[in-house]
């Protein structure tokens, strides 16, 4: 059952003429758009998610202001930077670590994966397009949260003017790419275990902490920070925010962004490797 | 069970149609029978049980780690030191386990309604509410419970509390009451599913707000924030109020000192209120099967 399917999907992606590639791109855009629409389909859910991120932003501002109290500076980080970091950390984690992102495991478990495999677009691009769609649907509520923080004076414009903003944008896009690829690799373990709820929860928790979304790496003990710098998680949140606050600047910033790009390449290769193995493990349930 | 009477038996009884005699089963017994079945299912899939429990441990553990790093750097939050925050964290997590272990299946309500499974609950001679609670046991709750107990044992040593018999009784009752508060709130939110069909985000938002902002003394949220987290979203009753009684910190409350003990009464009340809301809203159930 899986044999002929495997050849058709891999065949379609490797030996495709230019017109075919354009058609694939159109299909992926359509998948992305569809998942934006499905993420925004239920009004009450959209409203609740919007209010939730606003409430969270207000609460983290209060906590961090209280933590600092009257201390102006801790380990070289002043109060307003710590509060602003916490705001952006809450916003980033809202987009990057939702409870559910990929429907991959559900599709494996319910056997719908068979239909996905028959499509003329590879499964990895399909899943990534869906994830990009879900992420895009979260952008409006996050913009609202950032505006709220700006209005109440808990956030300031990025360091380094227009160039700084540009560097932050590039770093953010790479951070999102790292997060989506990490998520994809974890979700693909469903091909072996059929059940990845637990693995995704562990991943989500580790990523939240290790990415610096909850607390910046500045405050961590040296050994912990040293360890986390070797992992892909800090490339998701800590790097873009360090660029935003100008704690890395100039060539250091370029270096930090290059490390993010390296993680994107490594994780993409890992995803491809896991996928090539997974294809031989596909069990189409109920089929 | 009664035997069907043989044909031609003497007397009028023979002409009456045969009915199986249903034994009256108490709701508690029915719940336990269903729950035991769910537990057997969960324990049949060991690796999944372990995975999901680990997931919960990681989720709650990441907050513990965050608070740990925060206190390592700042030494105190809102005037509370490491031992005090640890006790507050542990009480909140144990209360959460009191909610999730027996009542955690409220999270299945959207699924039950939208997939039409609620129809099946209505066909059986047991309250649909009890059947929902025993629908599928969430193994993650065992992760909450294990981590909660471990942290509580450690925190009890670190916290500046003299553990007299009275203090221990208060601790246990406060944890039970805190679990009832959380369960009551989640039942009330679940009841909205009969009308809104999608309450998942709302429930997750409340759950994560409790988990992520539960380990702080309420003072850090300011007057408005404290009042909102007491009377709008009753986070204060889950662990903070009784913790101030145990730690001798009732003077920092915006409420009178006796309010520190109020959760013992508020817990059962919120629980009962949430249950009534569920039963009341369930009358608006509209089967997706038409």
Interface residues (C-beta under 8 A of the other chain):
Chain A: X42 X44 X45 X48 X49 X51 X52 X55 X56 X58 X59 X62 X63 X66 X67 X68 X71 X74 X75 X99 X193 X195 X197 X198 X199 X200 X201 X202 X204 X205 X206 X208 X209 X214 X215 X219 X220 X221 X224
Chain B: X47 X48 X50 X51 X52 X53 X54 X55 X56 X58 X59 X61 X62 X63 X65 X66 X69 X70 X72 X73 X74 X77 X78 X140 X196 X197 X198 X199 X200 X201 X202 X204 X205 X209 X212 X213 X216 X219 X220 X221 X222 X225
